[in-house]
Amino acid sequence: GGTLSKLLRSGIGVHHAGMLPRYRRLVERLAQAGLLKVVAGTDTLGVGINVPIRTVLFAGLTKYDGQRTRRLRAREFHQIAGRAGRAGYDTVGYVVAQAPDHDVENARLLTKAGDDPKKLKKLVRRKPPEGFVSWGEQTFTTLIDAPDEEMRSHFRMTTAMLMEVLERPGDCFAALRHLLEENHEPRTRQLRHIKHTIALYRDLCETGIVTRLDSPAPDGKHVELSVDLPENFALTNPLSAFAVAAFELLDKESETYVLDVVSIVESILEDPRQVLFAQRRAARDEAVAEMKADGIEYEERMERLEEISWPQPLAEEIGFAYETYRRGHPWLAGSTPSPKSVLRHMRERSMTFAELISQFGLARSEGVVLRYLTDCYRALSNGLPMTAVTDEIEDLTDELGDLIRGVDSSLLDEWAELTGAQS
C-alpha cells in the first residue's frame, strides 16, 4: 500500500491479479480519469476494464499461464493491443513490443563494434536464458495479422450448479435435461456431461445431501435438501461432497477438532501457489540452516531438500479417506485433495493478515492470499453440515470474516450481494 501510494502520487499505476481488489479499483479509477501517465500491468488490465490508454507497450510476447510459459495467443494480443487509442481523444493508438533482453544487448554490441571486422570477429553474442520461449519482430507482425482463435464452449456441470437447479421449484429433472442438451457443446461432450451429472446426483443422494421425494411437492419439486444442512448450503468444489463425508471421521471431543475441520476444508480448495511456494522456501531455508549446523555434506543436503514441501497437516488421514471414498465414487479420479496449511497456520499462531504477508514475503500476492481466505470463509459459512458445526467453528468463521473485511471487504460484499440477488 505504501509503495503503491508513492507511485500513484508520481502518476504511475500498477495493476495485476496479486493486488488487493481495492488497490486495483483505485488504479482503474485514476486511469479512467486520466490522472495516470503510465500503468504497468498484466493482461488482466486488458479484459473487462474500460481504461483509456494512448500507447500499449508489450514488455514481452509470452506469458506464464499457470503451467508453462507460452507465446501470446492472437485473441490475448488483440485484447490488450485494442486498448491503444482513447475514444474521443486520440485518432491513432500505438502498440509497441520490446525485443527480448538478449537481442537488445546483441544489437548494442553490434552498434558498438560498428564496421570494424576485428571487433565483429571477437564479438560474443548473448544467449537467451535456459528455457526461454523466444519471440521477435516476426512474432509481432504475425500476431497483428492473425485472426482470433475460434471460441470454444467451456460448459461444465459442477456440484454447486447441480444443487442450484435441484433447489428450484418445479421439475428439476426437466430443467437439467434442458440445461445439458440445449447448449453449444457437440453431442459427444453433451453425453459426457450427462453421465457426469448423473454421477454427481448419485453422490449427493448417497451422502444424504439430497433426498428424492416419493411424490412431487406442492411447488412441483421432486427432491429436497437434507434438513441437517444450514441455510444457503453450497458445495462449490468437486470434492465438497467428499469433505462432508470426511467430517464424520473427526472426533468432536478432540482438542484439535476445529483445526482438523479447517484442514479438511483447505484440502479441497484450489492451491494458492504463491503462498505454498513461500512456505516451502521458508521450510527449506530452516532445514538448510539445521543441516549445516549438523555438518551434513552439500550433496546430501540437496537430496534431503527435495523431500521438504509446504506443511500438509492430516495428509495421511485425508489421503486414506479419499481413497476409500473414491472406490464408491470413481468419477472423482480426476480430482484429488491437496492438504495445506494457510488458515490453520494463521489460527495456530493467532496471526493477522499483515503478519502472514510479512512472514512469507507475500507483499506482491496480497490479493491471492485474500481470495484464498475468502474461499475458506465461504466454505466454513456455507459448506459444513450442521452435524459438523460447533460454537468454536462459528467463532472461527466470524473472526475470519472480520479479518477479511478489515483488509478489503469488497469480495465478501460482492458475494453477499450476489447471493442476496439469487435468493
N, C-alpha and C positions, 0 to 999 in steps of 0.2 A: 504493500500500500504506500509506504513512504517513497519507495523508488518510483512507482507509477506517478505519484503526485509531482515529484521533481520533473519527470519527463513531460507530463501534461502541461505544466506551467511554462515549459520551453516550446510548446507546440508540437510535441512528439507523442503519438499514441502507440500503445501495444495491444494486440488482440490475438488471443489464442485460447484453445479449449481448456488449458490448465488453469486459467484465471478464475477467480470468483465471479459469478454471474453479475454482481453489482458493478464490478470493475469493468467488465466487458460492455455493459449497457452504458456506463459513463463515457467510455471511449466512443461508442456508437453515436451517442447524442452530441458529443462535442464535434465529431467528424461531420455529422449531418448539418450542424450549424456552421460549418466552415471554419471552425476555430483551430483545427489542427493542420499543420503543414505537411506532416509525414505520419503515416500509420504503418508500423511494422507488424505484420500479421501472417497467420497461416491461411489456408484455403477456407477456414470457417468464415472469414470475413467476406468471401465471395458468394456465400449461399444464404439466401433468405433475408439479407440485410440491405436496406437501401442506403448506401454510403456513397456520396458523390466524390469521385476521385478523378483528377485530371490525367495522371500517369500511373500505370501499373508497372512495377519492376519485379520481375521474377529473379530471385537470387539463385534459383536452380530450376531445372525442368524435371525433377524427380521428387518423390515423396515417400515417406515411410507409412504404409497403410496398416500398421499394427502387426504385420507378419514379415514383410520384406520391403526393401527399397525398390521402387519401380519408377519408370517414366510416367509422367502425367498422361492421362487419357485425354482425348480430344475434348470430351464434354467438360472435364475438370478445367482444362486450359481455357476453353471458351467462356466458362462461367466466371472465372477470375478476371480474364482479359476483358470481358464485357463490362467491367466496372469503369474502364477508362473512358473519359468524356462525361462531363457533368451536364445533364439536361438543363437547358436554359442559360448555361454559362459558356460552354465550350462547343465549338463547331467541329473540333477534332480531338480525339483521345489518343494517347501514346502508350504503346506497350513495348517494353524493353526486357530482354533476357540477358543476364550476366553469363559470360563464359565460365567454365569450371576454373577453379583457382590455379591448377597446374597449367592450363592453357594460357591463362593470363600471364603467369610467371614466365612461360616459354616465349611468349610474344615480347615481353620486356627484355629478355636475354637476347633475342634476335635483334631487337631495335638497338640495344647497347652494342652488339657486335658490329652492326652496320654491314658494310660490304667487304670488310676485311676477311679474306679467305682463311688466314691463320686463326683468327678468333672464332670464325664459324666452325672450323675443324675441331677446335678444342671445346666447343660448346657442349655442355652436358645437360640434356633436356630433363626437366622434372617429370617424374612418372606419377600417374594417378594413384591415390591411396588404395590399399588392398581392399577388394570387394566393391570398388567404386562402380556405380552404374553411370555410364558416360552419356553425355548429350553434347550437342554442338549446334552450329548455325543451321545445318540441315534438319536437325530435330525441330528447331524453332519454326522454320518455314513449313515443314510437314504438318505440324500441329495447327498452324494458321489455316491451311487449306483443307485439312482433314474434316470429313463430315462427322457429326456427333455419333457416338456409338448407339446402336439400336437399344431402346429401352426394353427391359425385361421385367416381367411381373415377379415380385418377391413375396407373394401371398404365403402366409404361414399360419396355421392354426395353433394357437397357444392355449395353455390351460386357463389363463385369465380370460381370453376371448371366449372360450367354450363356456365358462361359468357365467359370463355376462349374458350369453344367449340363453342358457338354461334358466336363468332367473327371470327372463321376460314373461309377461302374461301371454297366454295363447299356446299354440302348438310349437314347442321349441324344436322338435324334430323337423317339421316342415321348414322352419326358419333356417336351420342348419343345412338342410338339403339345398335350399336356395343359395345360401352363402357359399357352399362348397362347389356348386355346379354352375352358378351364374357369375363367373369371374373370367379373367383374361388368361388363365392358365391353360396350357394344352391338356387334352383329355388324359394323357398318361399321368401327368402330375396331379390332375384333379383326383384320379383314382388313388394315388398315394396319399393325398391329403385326407380323403375319405377314410382310408384304413387307419391313418394316424389319429384321426378324430375319434373313431370307434375305440381305439386303444386308450386314448385319454379318458373317454367317457367310462370305460370299464374300470380304469384306475380310480376315478372319483367314486364310483359305486363301491368298489372293493375296500377302499379306505373309509367308507361311511360318510364321506363328504356330501354325496348326492344320493337321494333315495327315490326310486321310481314309485309313483302313486298307483294304487290299484285302479282308480278311476280318475278322470280329469277333475281338477278343482273348479270352482265356480268361475274363476277368471281364465279357464282353459289350460292351466299349467298341467304338464304331465309328470313333472319331477319337483322335488323341493330340496333345499339345502338342509343339512343337519341342524337340529335345534341347539347343538352344543357349540355352534360357530358364532363368533361375535358379529355384530352389525358391520356391514361393508367388508366382510371377509373376502380376501382376494389372494389368489395364487398367481404370482406374476413371473414365476420361473419354472422351467421344465421339471425341476427337481423339487418343487414345492410340496407335492403330494408325498414324496419320499421323506421330506423333513417332518411333515405331520405325523407320519408313521414312526419316525426316529425319536420324536419327543416322548413317545410312550416307553422307550427303553431307559429313560432317565429316572433317577430316584429323586423325588421332590424333597426328601428329607436331607439330601446331601448338602454339605456346606457350599459346594461348587455348582449347585443346580442352575442358578441364574447364569453363571459364566458358561456352563455347558450348553444351555439353550442358545446363548449368543454364538457359541462355536458352531452349532448345527446351522443356525441362520447364516452365518458368514460363509459356511462351506458351500452353500448353494447360490451365492451371489457372484456376479462377474468379478474377476480379479482386477483390483486397482494396481496395474503392473508397476507404476512408478513407486508406489508405497512398498510393495513387496520386494522390488529390487533394492530399494534403500534399506529395508530391514535385513535383507540377505547380505548386503555390503557391510552393514554395521556388525552383523554376527561374524562375518569372515574376518573383519579387522580385529575384533576382540579375540577370535581364535588364533590369528597370526601372532598377536602380542603374547598370548599364553604359550604358544608352541616355541616362539623364540626364547622366552624365559626358561623353557624346559630344555633348550638346546637341541631341538629337533631339526634335522637337516632340511635344506630347501626343497629337494625333490619330494620328500615325504610330506612336507607341509603342503605343497601344491596338490598332492593326491588327496590329502585329508580335506582340503578346502572344497574340492568338488562335491563332497558329500554334505556340505553345510548349505542349508537353504533358509528361507524365512520361517518363523515359528508356525507350527501346524498342530495346535492342540487337538486332542481326540482323533488324530488322523487314523490310527489303527482301528479304533472303535467305529468311526464313521465309514471307513473302507469296508469293514466286515459287514456292517448293517446294510450298506449299499449292495454288496454282492448278494446277500441273502434276499433283499428286496427285488433285485433285478431278475432273479430267477423266475419270479412270477410276473415280471413286467419287462419283457425283453426289448420293448420299444425304447427303453431308456438307455440302450447301449451307447448311443452317441453322446450322452450327457453324463458326466461323472462329477462327483463332489470335488471341491477344491478347498481343503482346510486351510485356514489362515487366521491371523490374529491381529486385527486392527482395532476394532471396537473393544475386543476383550483386553488387548494390550492397554488401551486407554483406561478401561474400567479398573483393571488390577492395580494401576498406578495412580488413579484419580487424576488423570491428565486432562488439561484443557486442549482445545483445538490448536492454539498457538504453541503450546508445549510440544505437541506431536509434530507439528511442522518444523519446529526448531530442532528437535532431537534428531530427525532423519534428513534435515536439509531439503524440505519439500516446498520451499517458497514459490517455485515455478509451477507447482502442481496442486495448489490450494483448491482449485475447482474440482480436480479429480477426487481429492480427499473428501470434500464436502458432498459431492454426488454419491460417493460410496456410503458415507454416514447417513445420508438421506435415504438410500436404499435399505440400509439396516433399520432405520426408523420405520419405514413403511412396512417392512416385513414383520417387525415386532408389533406394530399397531394393528395390522390387518391380516397377518399371515399365520397367527397362532390360534389353535383351537382353544376353547375355554378350559379344557382339561389341563392345558399346559401353562395357563396364566396364573401367576401368584401376585401378591401385593408387591413383592420385591421387583418382579418383572415390570409391573405397571409403573413403579417408581423409576426404574431404569429408563423405560420408554419416555416418560415425562421429562426426565433430566436430559436425555439425548435430544428431544425436541427443543428444549430450551437452549441447549448448546448450539444447535444448528441455527435457530432463529437469532441467536446472539451474533453469529458470524455473518449470515446472509439468509434472510427469511424468504427470499423470492421463490426458491424451489418448493418449499412447503406451502407457501401462499398459492402458487400456481396449481399445485396438486390438489389443495383444498377447494380451489375454485372449480377445477375440472371435475372432481368427484361430486361437488355440490350441484354442478350443472347436469351431471349424468343422473343423479338421484332425482 
